[in-house]
């Protein structure tokens, strides 16, 4: 079912696609630098888990709805835009100078996981990517097309966990070295909020 050359090619291609600059990596780095390495790891896990939803949707043919329906594509896109603007609003309206940077509970970990998960799931471009990318590696005439797609989707997700987790951990190290002070904190908050807004604009302009 799976030849070694094909698996090797899939892994290499996937790694290159995962590390390519995009909204997910930008989001991951902002969360990691602002909240620390633990937040980066939980965000990475959330982003990766979103890929499993897109994999299942592609295997079941649900992703074709977003490919063929402008309305469905737009609904998912606008939900993603609203979510990013909500995150920007949270950043701009958080009055605490340092408390919002603390990562001190399992509840916070779940919160960052959910952030990453929603960031990934509410991006219709990711759904279309899985619909276009994974079927290329499915064996022609296979009677287990859905099973093969799930296998490749899980493999891709595993690679995302490793690569994004490493990026989140590394970027999170900068958290401890970040300069302190109210002015610096306010500038950093403005920068993060602006990044969320730019991601929302980028998603808003996305065409099916």
Secondary structure as the mmCIF struct_conf table of DSSP 4:
data_model
#
loop_
_struct_conf.conf_type_id
_struct_conf.id
_struct_conf.beg_label_comp_id
_struct_conf.beg_label_asym_id
_struct_conf.beg_label_seq_id
_struct_conf.end_label_comp_id
_struct_conf.end_label_asym_id
_struct_conf.end_label_seq_id
HELX_RH_AL_P HELX_RH_AL_P1 UNK A 4 UNK A 19
BEND BEND1 UNK A 20 UNK A 20
HELX_RH_AL_P HELX_RH_AL_P2 UNK A 23 UNK A 35
HELX_RH_AL_P HELX_RH_AL_P3 UNK A 37 UNK A 60
TURN_TY1_P TURN_TY1_P1 UNK A 61 UNK A 62
HELX_RH_AL_P HELX_RH_AL_P4 UNK A 63 UNK A 68
HELX_RH_AL_P HELX_RH_AL_P5 UNK A 70 UNK A 93
BEND BEND2 UNK A 97 UNK A 98
HELX_RH_3T_P HELX_RH_3T_P1 UNK A 99 UNK A 101
BEND BEND3 UNK A 105 UNK A 105
HELX_RH_AL_P HELX_RH_AL_P6 UNK A 106 UNK A 121
TURN_TY1_P TURN_TY1_P2 UNK A 122 UNK A 122
HELX_RH_AL_P HELX_RH_AL_P7 UNK A 124 UNK A 133
HELX_RH_3T_P HELX_RH_3T_P2 UNK A 134 UNK A 137
BEND BEND4 UNK A 138 UNK A 138
HELX_LH_PP_P HELX_LH_PP_P1 UNK A 139 UNK A 139
TURN_TY1_P TURN_TY1_P3 UNK A 140 UNK A 141
BEND BEND5 UNK A 143 UNK A 143
HELX_RH_AL_P HELX_RH_AL_P8 UNK A 145 UNK A 177
BEND BEND6 UNK A 178 UNK A 178
HELX_LH_PP_P HELX_LH_PP_P2 UNK A 179 UNK A 180
BEND BEND7 UNK A 181 UNK A 181
HELX_RH_AL_P HELX_RH_AL_P9 UNK A 182 UNK A 204
TURN_TY1_P TURN_TY1_P4 UNK A 205 UNK A 205
#
